[in-house]
Amino acid sequence: MEDRNKIVAAVDIGTNTTICLIGRDIPDERPELMGYSMVASAGVRRGVVLNIDETAQAIKNAVTEASKMAGHDVLKVYANIAGQQFRTIDKVMTKSIDQGKIITKADIKQLYDEVRTALQQPGEKVFHVINQSYTIDDEPGIFNPIGISGSELNANYKLIIAPENYEEKLRASIKKAGYELVKPIASPIVSAESVITDDEKEAGVVVVDLGGGTTSVSVFYENVLRYMSVIPFGGNVITYDIKEGCNILLRHAELLKVKWGQALGDFAPANKVVTIPGLNGFEPKEISCKSLAYIIQARLEEIFESVYFQIEKSGFADKLGAGIVITGGAAKLEKLNQLVRFKTGMDVRVGYPIFRFNSEQEKILESPQFSAAFGLFKKALRDENALNDEMIVKKRKRPKFNFGGAVVEKLTLFFNEEDSEM
């Protein structure tokens, strides 16, 4: 009999796209991805839900498509939560230990529970508490204090905080779509979860998620998240710059960016142009690929100047042996690695989801655009709620389905729906 209790549904709600992954964790085997989908987002601005009705419809569309492929109906989902007002703060909690006693799990849990309610300003919420290290009787740098004796325990925490209404709007959208939110997880955390290894976390690494509405920066060192920040612009500002600079429609600007854009103007071909159809009888317009690249480069330089400022602000700029990992939809831009390496002086690579795909899944899902969704999926599988709460019920009769075929066609249509106008 199928163990339904280990099936989870993860919904990545982005500014431009909403992605749903449904799968299960099979003991002693790799996780199985049973269903997936991607639809256009609506009602989300800079990662935050703005219009609950529109966001709910996008969630409903994504989950419905993934459910059909998985052969299960969804009741509850995990979802990411984003926004430019996410930030980290440091907090130290102290506990006295009775003489002769050793530190136990109960002591650690007490400090953890206390810090979750610490430093909350009105209207704000602590979404995550990240252990940094412990100090016992003035001995710092202890990562596992359990079993050590001492008289005073100091716990160093990193709190991830954001406005409480971020979750309220997200939960309302999911409820209106017909589902229940199990847990919201901050987008910068889930993006990093799927694209870097434990060795990179130990050596020191920065994960930069270039989303549509925001760019998140997550700094890891010695296997611990040390710093997180969200920059309030992403790939969409590049599209708007192309629209204004070339005086064309927004949808044409997006297609130009995706199909012919690159990050370094000097490397773009000078003799290559793209023809944009004229409107209302006007002559078609020709856009030089080199001019397009210089527009993109100017905005990317601005973004990564902000990224590097945040890296320096973290205090770990000189400890990042694994360099920068760029992920997200805009990470696919040609020559982006070279640009970022030039602006920061650090090693750079593009981050793809670390997941074992089958051949059909690989054609669609092995892309930086799916990094956050797979990070959320992995987090959901490891959450203890996934083991004792039925996320998926009412198993359907699986239809005869060419796995991935219909979604390949839909994704192609989604990205190429304006091709006939080009």
N, C-alpha and C positions, 0 to 999 in steps of 0.2 A: 504494500500500500504506500502511496506517495505521502511523504512527510510534508504536509502543507505549511506547517508552522515555520519552516525555514525559507519560505518564499517571501520576497520583499519587492516593493514597488518604489522606485526613486524617481522624483520629478525635478529636473533642473529647469528653473524658471528664469530665463534670461531676458535681457532687454529686446533682443531680436528673435530668439527662438526659444521654444519650450520642448524639452526632451524628456521622454519617459523610458526607463529601463525596468524590466521585470525579470527576476531570476531567482535562483536558489543556491544555497551552499550545500554541496554534497560532501559528506564526511569522507576524508582521505582522498578527495579528488578536487579538481579545480572548480570554481564557481561556474554555474551554467547560466548563460543568458538566454532566457526563453522568449522574450518579446521586447521590441524597441520601436520607437517612433520619434519623429521630429516634425513640429509644426511651427508656423509663424506665431510669435508672441504678439500680444496686444495688451494695452493697459499698464505696461511697465515702463518706467522712466528711470534711467541710471540705476537699474537693478532693484528699484523699489516699486511695489504695487501702487499704482495711481488710480486705476479704474477697476474696481473689484469685479464688475460684470464681465468686462472684456477679458480680464485675466482668467476668470473662472471658465470662460468658454474655451480659451486656449488650453488650459489644463485638462478640461473634459475631452477635447479633441485628441490630445496627446495620449492620455491614459486609455481612451477607447480604442485607438489604433493598436497600441502595444498589447492591450488585453486580448484583442482578437488573435494576434499572433501567438501569445502565450497560452491561449486556451483557458484563461481564468478571468473571473471578474474581480475587480479591485474594490476593497472597502477602505483601506488605510494606506497612506503614502508617507514616505520621507521626502522632505523638500529642502533645497538650499535657501538661504536668506542672505540678501546682499544690500548694499547701500553705502553711499559715500561717508556717512557718519559713523561707520564701524571704526573702532580704535582700540588700542591696548593700553592698559595702565598696570603699574607694578603695585603689589601689595604684599606686606610681610605680616604674617600671623604668628603669635607666640603662645606657647603652652608650657606650663610648669609640670615637671614630672616628679612624682614622689621619689624620695631617696631610695635607692636600691632597686627601683622598678626599671623595666626595659620598655622601650617604645613599641606600641602595638598598632595593628590596623585600626583599632577603635580610636586611637589618638589622631591618626592621620585623617580619618573620616570626620572627626569632630572639627578639625581645622578647615577641612574642605567645605563642610556644610556652613561654617561660620563665614568664610570668605565669599560665598555666593551672595550673601546679603550685605556685603561691605561696600561702602563708597557709592552706593546707588543714589544718583541724583533723581529728583522727581521726573517721571516720564522715561527713565532709562532702565535697562535690564542687563544683567550679566548673562551672556549667552554661553560662554565657555570659560572654564578655569583651567589654565595650563600650569602644571607643576614645573618650576624651574630647578630648584635645588633646596636642600635643607642645611641648616646650621645647628649643631648640637654642642652646647657649652663652648661657644666661640670657635668651633671647628667647622669651617665652611666646606662647600663643594661636595656634600653628601647627597647621593641620588636615591638611596634606599635606606631609610633610617630604621626600618622595622628590625627589632632584635638588638638594637644598640641601647646601652644604658646612658643616662645623663640626667641632668636636673632641669635643663631648659631646651626646648625645641623651637626653632624658628623655621617657618616654612615660607619660601619665596614663591609667589604666584604671579602669573601674567593673566589679567582679566581681559576678556574680549567683550566690549560693551557697545551697545547701540540703542537708539530709541526703541521703546517698548512697542510703539505703534507699527514698527516694521513687521513684528510677528502677528500683531492683531489683524493687519490687512492681509497678510499671507494666509493666516488661518481662516479668515472670512472668505477668501477667494476659493480655497480648497473645499470648504464646507459648501459653498454655493455650487461648486462643480459636482457635488454629490459624494465627497470623500471626507475622511478624517485625517488630520495631520498627526502623525506619531511624534515627530521631533523635527524642529528646524535646525539646520547645521550651517554655519557661516561659510559662504562661498569660497573665500580664500583658503580655508582649511581643506575643503573637499577637492579643490583644484590641485593643491599640492599632493594630496593623498594618492592620486592616480599617476603622477608623472615623475616622481623622484624615488630613489632607492634609499634604504637605510644607510648605506655607505655615504651617499651624498648628504644626508641629514647630519651624519656624524662629522664629516669634513667641513661642513658649512656651505649652504646653498641659498640662493634667492629664487623664489618662484614668482614670476610675473605673469599674471593672467590678463591678457588683453581682451576684455569683453567688449560688447557693443557700447554700453553706456558708462562703464567704469573700468579702471585698471587697478588690480589689487597686487600688493607687494607683501610677500611672506618670507621671513628670514628664519632659517633653521641653523642651529649649531649644536654639536654634541647631542644629536637626536632630539632636540627640544625646539619647539617654536619659540623664538626669542622676540619677534617683533612682527606686527602686521599693520598695514595701512591701506586705505582705499583712495585712489586718485579719481576725481569726479569727471573724467572723460576717458573715452576709449576709441574703438574703431569707428563709431558713428561720426565723430568729429572730423575724421579723415574724409568720410563720404560727403559731409556738408562742405568741407573745403573744396573738394573736387566740383561739387555742384556750383558753388559760387565762383570758383576760379575759371571754370569752363562754361558757365552760364547754360547749364543743361538741367534736365529733370533729375530728381533725387534717385529714382530707380535706375536711370542710366548711369549716374555717378557710382552707385553701388556695384553695378555690373562692370564698369570700367576698373574699379578698384580690385574686384575679385579676379577678373579674367586677365587683365593686362597690367595691373599695377605692380610696382616693385619699390623697394625702400631706398635705393640709391640712384639719383638722377644721372650721375656720370656713367653708369653702366647700362643705362637704357638705350636701345637703338635709336639713333637720330633720324633714320629714314623710315620708321614704322609709324603709321597713323591708324586711328580707329574712326570709322565714320558713324556719326550719330544721326538718326533720321530727323528731318526737319518737321516742325509742327505747323499745322494749318496752312500747308502749301509752301512754307519757307524752305530754302535750300538746306540740304544736309550739312552738318558741321563736322569738320575733321579735327580730331584731337591727337596731338603728337604724344607718343608714348614717353618721350623724354620729358616733355612738359608735365605730363601726368605724374611721372616719378618724382620730379622736383616738388610738386605740391604735396605728395605723400611724405616725402623725406622731411620737409619742413615741419609738419605736424608730428611725425614720429620723433624727431629730435627734441621737440618740446616735451612730449610725453616721457621720454627716457631721461631727460634732464630732471624731471620731477621724480622719476623712479630712483635715480641715483642720489638725489637729495634725501629720499626716504631711507635708502641703504646706509648713507652716512649717519643719518639721524639715529638709526638703530644701534650704532656703536659697534657693529660687527663687520664693517667694511673691509678690514684687514684680516679677517678670519674666515673668509668664504672660499675655501679651497676648491669647491666644486663649481664656483662661478654662478652664472645666471641660467635658469631654465625658463624659456618663454612658452606659454601655452595660450589657449583661447582661439577664437575664430580668426583674429587678425594676425596670429602667429604664422600663418601660411604665406605671408607676403615674401616674395623673392628678395634676396639680399638683406633680409632683416637681421640675420646673425651678424653680418659684417658691420652694419650700421651700429648695432648695440655694442659690439666689441670696440668700435672706434670711440663711441661716446663714453664708455665706462672703463675701458682698459681691462675688462674681465673676460674669462672664458664664457662662451655662450653656446647653448644648444636649444633646439625646439623640443618641447615636451609632448610626447604622445601617450595615450593611455597605456599603462602597463597591464595588459590583459591578454589572455590566450584566446584569440578569436578563431573561429573556423573560417574557411576560405570565403564563404558568402558574406559573413559579418565583416571580415577584414576590408572588403571593397568599400564599405560604407562607413564603418565606425572607427577605423584606425586613423583618426584625425584629431588635431589639437582642439577642435571645436567640441569634442565629446569628453574632454578631460574632466570637467566639473561633474558631469553626469556619472562617469565611472567612479570618480572619487566618492560621490554621494552613495552610489550603489555599494561600494566596498564598506563604507562606514555603516550603512544599514545592515549589511550581512553580519558585521561584528557586534552590532548592538544587542544587548541581552534581551530587549523586547522582541527581537526577531525570533527568539527561541520559544517564547511562551505566549505570544499574541498572534492570532490568525490575521495576517495582513491580506491574504487572498482566500476567497471562498467560492463555492459553487463552481466546481470544475466544469468547464465546457467540453463538449465533444470536439476534439481538435479537427479543424477542417483540413481538407487536402490543400496544401499550401506550399508553394515553392519558396522555401525559407529565405526571406530577404528580398525576393523578386519584386513584390508589389511595393515595398518600401523604397527599393532602388529607383523604381519608376517615379514614385512620388517625390523623392528628394531631387531627382533630376528636374522634374517639372517645377519644383519650388524654386530652384536656383536658376532655371532657364526660362521662366515663364515670359520674360521680356525679350527673349532672343529674336523673335520674329520681327521686333521693332528695330533691331540693331543693323 
